């Protein structure tokens, strides 16, 4: 297949198309930029995506008449546009997005993707992001791909033959790397509490950031842990190399690291490249609670923006301001709860960086509930562990106030008395 320039390749996008953009570290930034530069030529383009990286020029004010942006996860590159009304957030469980793609009244016309170079048989892979992207390429009649030698070749569902690609653009730039900062003292304290809930032989789900990394750092004495998660980052590598993560007891593909996408450093991308124990699969399979629950002792560790004293979890907005997305939190919280010996955990610092309590008597007006109070079992802060399952509302409030920051416990107790009349 002859290579085209990005400017020529995106000419396959025509007025009225629905365009999907590949996810996270696999975001094809050259094609995205070229598409945005055609805004004076094309109109009524619907962009659908979940989390993307690099810039999102199509969401800038000068392109608002050409692109309607519907994102299922709000990252930093699109957050301002969503909160200023130039882009739209669609709340949906990550596991259900592929089903939605298949049912869309106006289906996906074009998929912009980034792939590893073809092997001797002509097969490329979706590299670090299979997730919903596998369904998108299955549906899109037109596929425009960046072929990047820096994209890892990753085993799993994300395989595409070069003949399926309608226009290919040769690029050579490092794919997006996520900054991995050292864990703070608070994060390490949370990590120690959360790690105390992890049993030998457990199957782990956790994301990226200081708290997940801190939890992983506290698991070096554990045995035979497994990975079945929507995404993973650098923190698992050392545990795999030390034999802590073996996946020996998993029911779903034992011995393998199962995820839908990966994002981290070049070290991570080198680790997953052609690694026979790594499988990136369609998120419809990975995040299906029916599949998750089959694994033993599923321990799902997720975060939140704030939690009220009833146990309601707001994880994707700050009041009415959209911050992130529903993602897969509920998929795994429910899957873990149904797993034999499973533990769904919400792990958060007790306060924000400005000293505002994350445990509150009432969620902010307009704040969205991602995980309901009925789904929450464990909440962990640097001050300990609150176990809420089976507790009445007063008991829940008492448990949560005990792990709030000491500076806020008195006010939370007063608020609880006002709500319950007796506390």
N, C-alpha and C positions, 0 to 999 in steps of 0.2 A: 504494500500500500504506500503510495507517495505521501509524504508529509506536506501539510499546508501551513501557512502562517495562521496565527490565531485570528487575525482580522478576516481572513478568507474563510476559515472554518466556521465562525459564528454567523456567516451569511446564511447558513442553513436554518437559523432561527428567523421565523417570519411573524408578522403581525397576528396577534390572537393566540400565539402558542402558550402552552404551560411548560415551564422549564424547571427541571430539578437540578440542584447543585449538590455535588458530592460533599460528604460530611467531614467536619473537624479537621484533623491534620491532612486529610486528603483533598481539601478544598482546592480546586484547580484555578489558582489566582490569575494566571495569564488569560485563560478563557473568560473568567468573570470580568476582568478589566476590559477585554475586547468587546464583550457583550454590552457593557455599560456605555462604551464609546459609540455604539450604534443607536443610542436612544433617540437620535434625531431622525432615524430611518424606520424604526419599528414602534408599534404602539400596542396597548392592551396585552402586554406580556405578564402572565402570572408566574411569579417565582415561588417555588415551594422548596423548603429545606428544613433540616433540624439545625443543630449547632454547626456553624461554619467558622473558620478562622480567616486570617488575613483581613483585608478591608472588604467592605460591602458597598462598593461605589454605586450600585444600582438603587440604593436606598437614600442617596443624597438628594437634597431638594431640587436640583436641576433636572433630575430624571423622574420626578414624581408622576408626570403625565404619561410616561411610557411603561413603568413597571408597577404592578401591584404585588407587594411582598407579603406572603403568608408564611410565617415561620412557626415551627412547632417547639422551638427552644430559643430563648433569647440570650445570646452571648454578648460580649462587650462590643463587638463590631456592629451590632444591630440595635442595641438597647436604646440609644438616644432616638433613633428613627421610630421605634415602636412607641416610646413614651411621648414623642412629639406628633404622633399620628400619621407618619409617612409610611409606616410598615405595620403589619398586623400580627398579633400573637394568637395562635390556635392551641388551646389547652387540650391535650390528648395523651393518654398513656402511650409510652413508646412502643409497647407491644402491639398496639392497635393501628399504628400508622400505616403499615403495609396493607392491611385490610381496607383502610380508607383510600389509599392510593388506587386500589383495584376498583373501588366503587365510585370514584370521583365522576361527577357529571361531565366535567371537562377534563379528560384524562391527560396524563403527562405526554407531551409531544417530543420533548428533547431532554436528554440527560447530559449534563456537563460533568465529566468525571476525570479522575487522575489515576493512572494505572502503572503497574510495573511493566518493563519491556517484555515482549512476547518470548516464550521459550522456543525451542527448536520445532515444536509442533504448532506454534502460532497462538498459544494461550497466554493471556495476560491475567493479572489478578487485580482486585480492587484495593490491594495493599492493606493499609492500616484501618480502613473503614468499610465494613460490610453492612452492618446495621440495617437501615431502611433502604440503603443504596442498591442492594441486590434486587429488591422488588422494583425499584425505579428503572433499572436497566432492563429488567424483564419486560416491563410495560412500554418503555419508550421506543417508538419506531425509529427515532433518530438519536444516535449516540455520538457525541463529540468528546474526544479524549485527549488529554495531555499524556504523553508517554515519557515517563521520567525515570532515569536510571537510579535515582535516589529513593524511589518508592520500593519498599521491601516486597518481596514475593511471599505472600502469606497464604497458607493452606486453608481450605474451608469452602464456604459457599460462594465466595466472591471471585469466581473464575469466568472470564469472558474471552472468546476467541477473537482474534484480530479482524476476522471477516465480519463480525457483528458491529464493528466500529465504522461509522459512516465518514468521519473526518478525524484524522490524527494530527496532532501538533507535537513536534519534538521539543521538549524543554529539558533543562538541566539546572535545577536549583534545589537546595536542601528543603525537604518538606518541613512543615511547621513543627517547631519544638516547644513544648510546654515547660516553662520555668519551674523547676523543682526546688523550693526553698527549704532550708533546714527547719525541722520542727521546733516550735517554741516550747518553753517550759509548760505552759498551759496545755498545749496540744499533746505533749508527752504524758502529762498527768491524765488527760482524757484517754489517751492511747492505752495506758496501763489499766485503767478501769475497764475499758471495752475489751481489752485482751483477756482480762480475767473471766469474761463470759464465754470466751472461745474454747471449746473442748477439742481434745485430740480427735482427729478424724472428721472434723467439721468441714463443710463446704462454704467458702467465703464469697460474699459479694461486697465490694466497696469501690468507691470512685477514686477521684484524684484530689490532692490537696494536702494540707498540713495534717489534718486529723487522720485520714486513711493511712498516710505514710507513717504517722506516729504509731498507729495500731500495728502495722506490719513490723515496725521496729521492735515491738514488744512480744513478738510471736516466735522468737528464735529457739525457745525451749519446747515448742509444741511439736507434735508428730502427725504425719500423714494428713496434712490439710489439703483441701482441694479448691479449685477455682472454677466457679460458674458465675459469671458476672457480665453486666452489659458493657463494661469497659474496664481496662486496667492500665496501670502506668508502671514506672520504674521500680516501685517498692517491692514487687513480687520477685524480681530477678534474683536477689540475694537469697531469698527463702527457697527458691527452686534449686539454686546452686548448692545450698547447704543441706538439701534433702528434707527440708521441713514441709515443702509443698510437693506431694507425690500424686495426689488424686487417687490413691489406691482404693478408697472406700466409696468413691462417687458411683452413683447409679447411672448417670447420664455421661457417656463417654469417659469411663474411668481412665486415669492416667494422663488425661489431656487437659490443657488450660483452655477453657471455653469462654469466649467473649464475643461481642459483636463489633467492637472497635477498640483501638488502643491509641493513646496519646501520651507523649512524654518526650524524652531526650533521644539523641541519636543512639545512645547505648541501648535503649529499649527497641528502637527500630532495627538495630543490628541483631538483637536477641531474637526477635520474631521472624527475621528474614530466613525463609526456608527451614524453619524450626519444626521438626516433625511432631513436637508435643503441643504446638499451638494451633488452635482452630478458631478462626473468626467466622461466625455464622449469622444467618438472617436473624434479626432481632425478634421477629415473630416467633421463632423457636426459642431463642435464648431467654427472652423475657416472659414467656408464657408461664404463669404460675403453676399450671398443671405439670409442666416439665420441671420447674424449679423444685417443687415439693418432693419430687422423687428422690432427690439427693438427701443424704443423711445430715442432720444437724446443720441445716442451712443457717448461717449467721450473716444477716444482712445489716450492714452498717451504713447509715445514710445521715445526711445533715439537714439543717433547717435554718430559717431566718429567725423565727420565733415560735414559741410553744405557749399556749395558754394553760392555766392551772387545771383545766379539764382534760388536757392531753391533746388538744387539736394542734396539728402541725401546719404552719405556713412555711412553705419551702421555695416558693417561686415569685413572691411579690413583696414589696415594702409598701404596705398600704395599697393604694390603687396603682402604684408604680410597678410595672412589670420588671422583674430582675433576671429571671432565668426561665425555667419551665417545669412542667410536671415530670417529664422524663420517665425513668423507670422505677422511681421510688416505690410507688404502690405495687407495681408488679412484683418486686422483691420483698417488700414488707409482707404482702399476703402470702407469697410463695414460702417465705421463711416460717411464717406462723403455721402453715399447713404441713411443713416438713416434720418428720419424726425427730424430736429433740431440737427443732429449729428455734432461732432467737432473732426477732426483728428489733433492731436497735436504732434509735436516733441519738447521735452524738454531736454535741454543740458546746462551745465555750459558754460560760454563764452570762457573759456580757459582750457587747460589741466593743470595738476598739475605742469607742468614745465613752465607755462605761455604762451604756444603756443595757438594762436587763433583757436577756433573750427569753427568759421565763416571765410571762406577763399575766395579769389577771384577765385581760381581754385583748384579743388580737386587734391590731390597728384597724380603723374603719376602711373597708374595701379590701382588706387582706384576704387572700384565697386560702382555703383549706385543701392541702394536697393529700395529707394522710389524716383520716378521721380519728377521733378519740377511741373508737372501737377497735381500730387496727394497731394502736400503739401498745407495745409490751414494755420495752425498756427505754429509758431516757438516761443518757450519761453526760455529765459535765465534769469539770476538773474537781468538783466537790463530792462526786460519788455517783451512785446508781439509784435511779428510781424505778421500781417495778410497778406498773400500773394495771396489768391484766387482772381482771376480777375485782378490782378495787372500786368502791363507790366514789362519788364525786368529791366528797370531803376528804376521803383517804388519798385520792389522787392529788388533790391540792396540797395536802400535807407532805406527801412524798416529793413533789416537785419543788415546793418551797424549801425543803431541806437540802436540795442540791443547787438552789439559786445562789448567787453571790451574797455573802453576808450583809453587804450594804443595802440590799433590796428585800431581805426577808421580812423585816418588820412591816414595810408598806404592803407587801404581798399578803401578809397575814391579816392586816386590816381590811384589805380588799376582799379577802376570802370570807371574813366575818360579815361584811356588808352583803355579800352574795348569798351566803348560806344561813345567816342569822345566828347560827351556832357553829363554832369552829374550835 
